[in-house]
């Protein structure tokens, strides 16, 4: 072996290492020892989570993870206090963070979603698709209709009521990269509005839930691990998930889940309040009414979550889905049905055609700078813009992606819980394909109807008005302004700061034409008395027409369904009931998931704990709403969306964990095969002296470590590797220091931009280390790939060097699964070392 880079490899193959039936041993060079390996496919992993248990009498019982539960509650309390006591600061901080995330990490949000989608499609069409979430002979717990209703109610049901009308209208009438094109026809703009809405609610909306739900179902139902987010990382971290790393993952998951549910509860309460006001003007839009609504929803959610999934959540989901179907089908038949069928077919085709482009679009030019010089090419329009607004990606796609990702622990865990016994293909169809098709139908019916209603209102000269009702209500002022004409500078019904539009003057001219000789006081009285339908509803007095773009998002839904003649009031009432029930379903599902995570994945956590977390949700939403109003809830919402960035990174690690778990199950990777005894993260997470000391040393001495590793393994070019690493490392450090000096003394030290050269040297350093790690893996038969090697070397190079340093020492190689009782894997290491000793 001396002087060669191709040493004899240990014959480690699937045939040699895949678990053999009891009493049999696989053939190969690895000697047989005490007994056969345990069968991974049927093996259950021991739960080593920390528990606190307390029983008092027959009915009072507590069982939870004290670290996760207590720290989660304290952090929630601290965060709420911050949002309440420093509303403006909290809002500013998280808004700035969200803007920075958009400017710096749009590529990560967009690209990662596409990679996840490719992974799930690959699983669907692979042999892995036939595997069940549970034992191979298990049957689904719920029938298909109930299962889909619960998936839909938990996932996006509430959002479709809020955005089903509002989003197509915003894209159709608002500023974006399509409306900036003055040559685009209005019909094209309408279709692009539908296409953008489909994009935000299509594959990319559901893919994140599918990934979390799939790996969680595999690890919980097939391997017996607790149903918490930490279990998703077992294929990568092994038993380390039962320590502080797993606790941090679960704490972070609880925080994002509760913040997301509380934000929806608070903002949804505002929509319910405005819906009640829309139906009955005597019900005011007030904080007091909103608090009552919150606690009504919380009370129903508490009863539902206390009764469990099989009773309360199941029946509520079925009711929600049924009501939604009634509303959707009524509008489908009340609207121009043929128009909606054409639009559904057309929009689906557009989505399929444009999904690749939309899926990878990052608004790169818009986020970089304005289109300076466009005026020289005649591309500046009336509003002074030549392209879409710079903040569009932040307000829309990144908002949605961050929102979906931040909800992934909640929705992913819930859909895993109700999907036991289904194959992965059935799971993908039920949690991505079917919801997407159904959501598209919903968005077509309500979004298409909204665009058509907007156009009809414009045809009938209904416009957005901004009359100054305070001035108009001042009878003394109105008596002194003179004639109510456009040419009278003293009469400005829209206020001194704003000039009335032609549409607003048309309303006044129409009244004066029907009432000749009236003065300004009479005009003012008419406008004040009719401000509800002129300003609030932006529609006709009989509500048969509505200019939806003039309204807030909370009113759009009710304004649209009110246009359907005598059925409008009925649709408003059942919509209100449906919205409330959907909020109850989201709240009780969120409470149950939080309780399951705090109780180490217990499928039926004690009822007092379920009630506690349901009340915490209601109290959190109430406190934020009462003290801070929409600003505090907005800070919470922005924070939960900003939390999507770290969760995006977490989900990127879930993808290899998912693939590895599937490969373990099918024997494509030997789960008991050799691995580095020191895990990649041990030097910074194990709190053990030896890994920490070695890791710290290798911050500075990685070149020397690599030299000794190559020498110990009789590999050639050890000096060359060490020199390359040393040159790259010292150049990187020196150039970074030079950049810091330049930043401190810019007028004296002219080295601006030298950091770019520093990072080139660092990439070279990581590449050389990648080659070394890949070669050592090949020698010992350790599973992995060069991509993993590169990112490990790039991000955690001292840890990689520590793994390489310990690999040739006693106990330097260990089985992947540390609880494997079979000693055969120890022979693997000795097999290679004995070859070295023989050659020596």
N, C-alpha and C positions, 0 to 999 in steps of 0.2 A: 504493500500500500504506500510505501514511502515515495514521495515526490509525485504524487498523482492527485488530481482534483476529482477523480471518479472512483472513490473507494467502493468496496463491495457493500451492497445494500443488504439490509436484513430482509428476508423474504416475508414481509408483512402484507397480506392480502385479505380480501374479504373471505376467501375460502378458509384461510388460516384463523381469522379472528371473529368471524360472525358467530354468534352463540350457537353452539351445537345442542342437539336434543339431549335430555338427561341420560347420562351413562355413556355418551359417545364423545369422542374427541376429534377435532379437525386434523387433517393430515398436514404435514409440512415440517420444516426444520425446527420449529419451536417445540421443545420437549414437553411431553405430557406430565402433569403433576397431580396434585391431590384430587381434584374433581373438576367437573365441567363448569364452564362459565354460566352464570345465570342468564336467562333469556331476556334480553332487553325489551323485546316487543311486548312481553307479558309482565315485565317487572314493574313494581310500584316503588316510588322513591319515598323515603321516610321524611316526614315533615318535622323539621327541627326549629320551628318558629317559637318565639318567646310568647308565653301566655300568662294572663292573670285571670283567675276564675274565682267566682264568689256565688254561693247559693244561700238563699234565705227563704225557708218555707218551700211550698210547692210551686209557687208561681214566679217568684223573683229570682232571676239568675243573670249573672254577668259573665262574659267570656270574651276577652279582647287582648290585643297586643298593647301593652302599656306604653311602650316607646312611641309607636305609631299614633295611637289615639291621643295621648296627652300632648305630644309635640304638635300634632295637627291642630288640635283645639286651641292651643296657645298661639300658634302662628296665625290662625284664622282670627282670633280675638285681637291680636296686635295689628293685623292688616286692616281690620274693620275700624279700629280706633284711629288709625292713620287717615283712612279715607274720610272719616267723620270730622276729625279735628283739623285736618289740613287738606280740605277738599281740593282747593286750587293747586296746591303743590303736588298732590297725588295725581291729579288729572294731567298737569303739565309734565310730570316725570314720565308717566306711562305713555302719554301721547308722543313725547320726544323719543322714547324707546321704540315705540311702534314705527315712527317715521325712520329712525335709524335702521331698524331691521329691514324695512322696505328698501332703503337705499343700498344696504350692504349685503342682504341675504335673499333678495328676490330669486336669484339663480338657484339657491338651495331649496327654497320652498317649491318653486316650479319644477326644477329637475328631479327632486326626490319623489314628488307625486307621480311623475311619469315612470320612474324606475319601479316604484311600488306597483303601479298598474301592470307593467310588463311582467313582474314577478308573479302576480296573482293569475294573470292569463296563462303563464307558463305552467303553473301548478294545476290550473283547471284542465289543461289538455295533456298533462303528464300522467304517469301511472299513479302518482300520489293522490290524484283526484278521487280515487275510489276508497281511500281510507276514511274511517268514521271518527267523529269526535266522540270517543267512548269505545267500549269494547266492540269487537267485530260483530257480535250478535245482538247488540243493543238496538232497540226501536226508539223512534222519536217520542218525546214526552207529550208534545202538542201536535194537533192536526195542522195541516198546511195553512188553513185560513186563519186560525188563531195565532199561529207562529208568525205569519206575515203581519198581522195586525199589531202584535206586540213589537216586532222589529220596527215597523213604520212609526208607531206612536212614540216609541222611545227615541228614534233617530232624528227625524226631520219634520214630524207632523205639525208641531207648533210653528216652525219657521215658514212652512208653506202658506199658512193663513196670513202671516205678516208680509212675506215677500212675494206671494203668488200674484198679487196685483201690483204692488209697489215697484218691484224691480224692473219688469218690462217697461213701465211708464218712465222710470228714472233713466233707463238706457235710451229710450225713444226720445225723450224731451231734454235730457241733461247733456252736459258736455262730456265728450269722449273722443277717441281717435276716429270714430266713424262720423260723428256729427261735425267734426272739424273739416270734413271734405265737402266743400260747397258744390261739388259736381255730383254727389251721391243723391239719388232720387229718394223721395220720402218712403217709398215702399221698401227700398233697400235698407234704409235706416231702421224701419220697423222690423224687418227680418233679422238684421244684425242685433237688434235689441232682444229678440227671442233667442237668438243663437248664444249670446253672452249669458243669458239667464239659464239656458240648458247647460252650458259649460260649467257654471257655478254649482249646479245641482245634479250633475251627471256622474260619470265614473269617478272623477276626482273627489267628489264629495263623499262617496261611500268606501273608497278603497282603503282609507285609513282605518275605518271600523272593521273591515274584513281582515286586515293583517292582525290587529290586536285580538279580535275575537277568535281567529283561527289558531294562533299559537297558544292563546290562553286555554282554549278548549282542548287542544292536544295535551298540554302539560297537566291540566287539571283532571280531565276525564280518562286519559290513557295512562298517565304516569302517577296519578294520585297526589300531585302537588296542590297546595292551597290556591284557590282562585283569587289571586292578587297579582298586581302587575309585576312584582318581583319574580314570579314563577316563569315569566316569559324569557328571562335571561338565564335559566338553568342550563340550556345547551352551551352557553358561553362561559358562565361563571361557576357552575356546579354548586356545591354547598355554600359558597360565599354569599348566595342570596339570602341566607338565614342570618346574616350579620347586619352590620350598620349600613352596608350598601343597599341591601334589600329594603331596609326600613326607610332610607331616604327616598327610594323610588316610590314606595307606597305613600309616604307623607306628601310628596309632590303631586302624586296622582289624586289624593284626597283634596288637596287645596284647589287644583285646577277644576276638578269635578264640582266641588261646592260653589266656587266662584262662578262657574258657567251656569249652573242651575239657578243660583240666587239672582244673577243678572237677568236671566230669562224670566224668572218669577217677578222681579221688580218691574222690568220694562213691559212684560206681558200684562201686568196689572194695570199699567197705564193704558194699554190698548183696550182692555176690558172696560175700564172706567169710561173711556171715550166712546166705546161702543154703546154702553148703557146711556150715556148722554145723547148719543146720536138717535137712539130709539125714543128716549124720554128726556126732554130738556130740563125737567125738574130735578134730575139726578145730576148734581154738579160734578165737574172734574176737580177733585180736591184731594189733598193728602189724607184727610180723614176717611174718605170713601175708599181710597186705595189701600189703606191699612186694613180696613174691614175685608176687602177682597182678598188681600194676601192671606189673612188668617182663615178665611173660608176655604181657600185653596189648600192651605197647610193642614187644616183639620181633615179635609177629605183625603189628602195625601197620607196623613198619619194613619187613618183608618185603613186605607188601602195597603200601605206597606206593612202594617201590623198583621194583616190577614195573609200576607205572602204572595208569591208570584202566581200560584195556582188558582187563587180565588180573586183577590182584589185587583191586582195589576192585570191579570188576564181579562177579567170581565170589563174593566174600564177601557182597556185597549180595544176590545171588540166593540164597545159602545162608541168610542171615538172614531174608529175606522168606519163603522156603519153610518154615523152622522155625516162624516166627510163624504162618503159615497153618495148619500142623499143630496147634499148640497151641490156636489159636483155634477151629478146627473141632471138635477133640476136646471142648473144654469146651462148645461149642455143643450137641453131641449128648449129652454126659453130663449137662448141666444140664436143667432144664425147658425144652425147646426152644420150646414154644408160648408160654410166658411171655416168653422172650427176643424172639420175633418180634413179639409184641404190644408189648413195651417199645420195640423199635426203631422201629416204625411210630409209636407214640404220642410218643416223645421227639423224633423228627424233626419231627413236627407242632408240638410245643411250641417247638422251636428256631426254626422258621420264624415262628411267631406272635410270639415274644418277642424276636427278635433285635434289633429296633429299640430296644426299651426297654432291654434289657441292654447293647446296644452303646453307648448314650449315658449309662448310669447311672454317676454319679461318687461316690456316697455323700456327697453335699454336706452333708446335715444331720448325718450321723454324724461327718464330719471336722470340722465346725464346733464342735459342743459336745454334751454329753449332753442328754437330753430332760428338762431341769428343768421341774417342774410336771406331769409325766405322772402322778405319784402322786395329784394332785388329780383326775385324770380316771379313776382306777382302772386305770391301765395299767402298774403295776409288778408284775412277776412274782416267782416264788419266789427267783430269784437276784439280785433287786434291779435288774435291767435292764428297760428297756422297749423297747429297739431293739437292732439289731445292734451288735457291738463296734466301737469306733473304729478299730482296727487291721486290720479285715478287708480293706479295699481294699489296704492296704500288703502284707499277707501273701499275697494271692491275685492279683487282677487286675493290679495294678501290677507285682507280681513277675513274672507271666507276660509282660506286655507288654514290660517291661524285658529279660526273658530272651530273648524272640523277637527283639527289636530288636538286642540286643548280639550275637546269633548271625547277624544278617543278612549281614554281609560274607562269613562262612564259607559258610553254606548257599546264599546268593544266588549267589556265585561258582561254587560247585560245580554247582548245577543249571543255570547258564548254560553251563558247560563241557560238560555231557553232553546239552544240548538243541539243539545246532547242527543246522540244517536243518529245524526245526519252525516252523510258523506261530505267531503270537502267540496265536491261539485254541487251538491244540493245546497250547501252552506253559501257558496259564492252566488248561485242563482237567487237564493232567497234574500241575501244581504246586499247584493249589488245590482244584479241584472233586473230582477223584478221591481225593486224600489225605484230604480232609475226610470224604467218604462212608465211606471205609475206616476212618478213625479213629473215626467214630461207631459203626460196627459193632463194632469192638474194645471201645470204652468201654461199649457196651450189653451185650455178652456178659460182660465181666469186672466192670464196675460193677454191672450188674443182678444177676449171680450173687453179688457181695459183699453187696449189700443183703439179698438173700434169705437168705444164710447168716447174716448178722448177726441177722436176725429169728428164724431157727430156733434159733440158740444162745440167744437171750433166752427163747424159748419153753421151752427145756429147762433154764432156771435157771443158765446159764453166765454168769458175770459177771467183771468186772475185779477182780482181787484185789491187795491191797497188804500181804501178810503181812510181818512183820519177821523175815526168815529168820536174821538174826544172833542175835536174842534167842531164837528158837525152837531154834537149834542149841546154845544154852548149857544143857547138861543140868542143871547145878547150879541155875541159875535156875529152870528148869521144874519141878524137884523141890520147889521151895519156894513156888510160887505158889498152891498149893491146887487146888480143884476147877476143871475146865475148863468153867465156866458163864458165861452172860452177866451174871449178877448178881454175880460175883466180881470186884471192882475190881482185884485183883492179877493176874488173868489177862487180858492184852490182847495177843492174838497179832498185832495190827496195829501195835504199838508204843505207847509212852506218849503220843506226840503225836497219834495218830489213833485214832478209834473204828472198829471193824469195821462194815461195812455188813451189812444183813440177808442179802444174798447170801453174804457171807463166813461169817457165822454158820451159814447153811444148809449149807455144806460141812462145817463142824465137827459140826453136829447130825446130819448124815447119817452121818458116820463113827462117831459115838458111838452112833447107833441100831443100826448093824450090829455094833458092838463094845461091848456093855454093860459098865459097870464100869471102863472105862479111865480113867487119870489124865491129867494135863496133859502129862507126858513122852511118853506114847503118842500123844497128839494132835499134839504138836510133831514127833515123829519121822515121823508120817504126812504132815504138811504139808511137811516138809523133803524127804522122799524123793520126793514127787510135785510138787515145785515147778516142774518143766519144763512139765508139761501144765496145771498150775493157774495158774502165773504167766506163763511164757514164751509158751505157746501159747494160753492162755485158752480151752481147748477140752476136749473129751472125751479120755479116755486113748487111744482108738483113732484120734484126729484126724479123726473123721467130722463133728465140729461145731467151729466156731471163732468166738469173739467177737472179730471183727476190730478193733473199735474199741478194744480193750484193748492192741493191739500197736503197735510202731513201724512206720513205713512200710516199712522194709526187710523185715520178716517177713510183712507182709500178703499179698503175692503168693504166697509159698510156703505159707502157712497155708491160703489159699483152695484152691489146686489140690491140696493134700494131702487135702482132704475127699472127693475123688472115688474112694473105695473103693480097689480094687487098682491103679488107674491113677495114683493120687497120686504114688507114688515115680517112676514113669516120666515123668510130667509135670514133676516137680521137676527131674529130670536134664536133660531136653531144654530146659526153661526156662533152666536155668543155662547151658547151651551157647549158647542163643539170645542171652541177655543179654551173655555174653562176646563173641560175634561181633558183636553190635550195637555194643558199646563199641570193638571193634577197628575196625569200619567208620567210626565217628565219629572215632576217633583218626587213622586213616590219611587220611581225607578232610580233616580239619583240618590235618594236617601238609602235605599236598599244596597246599592253598589258601594256607597261610602261605608256603610256598616259592615259589609262583607270584607272590604279591604282592611278596616280597623280591627276586624275579628279574625285576621289571618286566613281569610278565604272561607270561613264557615258558611255553608250553603243556607243554613237556617239560623241566623244569629238570634240571640235572645231578643224578645219583644221590647224590653225596656231600652235597649240600645237602638233599635229601629226608631222608636218614638223620640229618643234623644236627638238623633241626627236630623229627623224630620223637623223637630222644633228649632234646632240650630239654623236650618235653612230659612224657616219663616222669620226667626228673630233677626238674622243677618239682613235679609231683604228689607224688613221693617225699619231697622236701625238706619240703614243707609238711605232709605226713602224719606224717612221723617226728618232726619238731621240734614242730609245733603241733597235730597231730591235727585233729579236726573243726573246732576254732576257727579255725585258719589257713585251712583250706579254705573255711570259712564266710565269712571276711573276703574271700577271693578271689571267692567267689560273689556276695557283696553288692556288691563293687566292680564286677564285670562287669554286674550288673543296674543299678547306679547309672549305669554308662556308657551305658545306654539313653537317658538324657535328652539328652546332646549328639548321640547318633546319631539321635534323633527329629528334632532340628532339621536334621541333615544330610539325612535322608530327606524332610523337607518341601521342601528345595531340589531333591532328586532328582525330585520330581513334575513341576515345570515343565520340568526338563531332559529328562525322558522325553517329555513332550508336545511339546516343541520339536524333539527329535530325530525324532519321528514326522512332525511337520509338515514338517520339512526333506525327509525322504525322499519325501513325497507332493507336495511343491511347494506346500503351503498357506502356507508362509512361505519367503521367498527367503533361502537361506542366505548369499548373497553381497550381500545388501542392506546399506544404510547402518546404521551404529551409532555410538555415541559412541566417539571415538578413545581417550579415557581411560575405562577400565572403572570400574565403580562402586567396586571394591575397590582400584584402583591407588594412591590417595593413602596407603593404610595398608599395602599389601603389595608395591609395586613396587620399593621402595628407590631410587627415582629422586628427584632433588632437586626438580624442578619440580612433579610431582603432590603431593609431600609438603608443600612450602611453600604451594601453593595450598589444599590441604586444611586445613592448620593455620590459615591466614588466615581461611578460611571458617567456622571454629568461631565466630568473633566477628563476621565481616562478611558473613554471608549476605544480609542485607537490601540492602546496598549492591551486592553482586554481582547480585542479581536485578534491581535498578534498571537497571544497565548492560546486562544481557542484553535486557531489554525495549526499552531505548533503541536498542541495536544492531540489533534486529529490527523497529524501527518499530512496536512494539506500544504501544497506549495504556495508561493507568492505571499507568505504572511507579512513580510516586510513591506511589500508593495501596497497591500491592503491597508496596513497601519499608517503608512506615509500618506496615502490618499485621504484617509479619514482625518489625520492630523492636520494636513494642509487645509482641507475644507473647513474643519471646525475652527481652527485658529483664525482663518480669514473671515469667517462669519462673525465671530465675536469681535474681532478688531474693527471690522467695517460698521457693525452696529454701534460700537463705542464712538467711532468717528462721526456717525450720523447724530448721535446724542450731543457730541461736542459742537457740531455745526448748529444744531437747534439752539444750543445755549449761547453760542457766540457767532451768530450768522454773518456779521460784518467782518469778522477776523478770519474765521475758518470757512473757506469756500468749498464745501463738500456736499452741497445739496443734492439729494437723490442717490447718494452712495449706498443707501439701504437696499436699493434694487439689486446691486451686485452682491450684497451680503446674502440675500435670499437665494441667489443662484448657487452660491457656494453651499448653502445649507441643503438645497435640493440634491446637490451632488453628494453631500455627506449621507443623506438619507438613502440615496440610490445604492451607494456602496454597501451600506449596512443591510439593505434589503437583500442584496446578492448573498451576503454571508448568512443571514437567517434562513433563506431559502435552501442553501446548500446543507446547513445543519439539519433542517427538517427532513431533507431527502435522505440523509445518512441514517437517521433514526426511524424513518417511516412515520413521522408526525404529520397528521393531516393538516392541510392549509393550502393557500395559494399565494402567488406573488403579489396580488393586490392587497391582501391582508398584511403581508410582510411589509409592503411599502408604507401603508398608512400607519402601521404600528411603529415603524422606524421614523416616520415623519413626525408623529405626535408624541411618542413616548420612547425616544431613543435610549435613555438610560435604562429603562425597563427591558428593552430588547437586549441590550448589552448584558444585563444581569442574567437573563435567561440563557444566553450563550455562554456566559462565564460558568454557570452552575451545571450545564448540561452534561459535561464529561466527568463530573464528580459523583461520588456515591449518592444515590437517591436523586440523581439529576433528571431522571425520567420517571414519570408516574402514569398510571392509567387516567384516561379522561375523567371517568367517574370515580371519585375517590372512595366511594363506599363499596367498590368491587372486592369481594372477599377472596377472589382467586389469585394466587401468587404468581400465575404464569407470566404476567406482564413484567415482573422483576427479571425474569429470564431474558426478556428482550434486550434489556440494557446489557446484561452480562454477556449475552451472545456477541454483541459488537465488541465489548471490551476484551473478551477472551480472544477474539480475532486479532485485536491490537497486540495483546500480550504474546500471542503465538508468533506474529510477524516480527515483534521485537526480539 
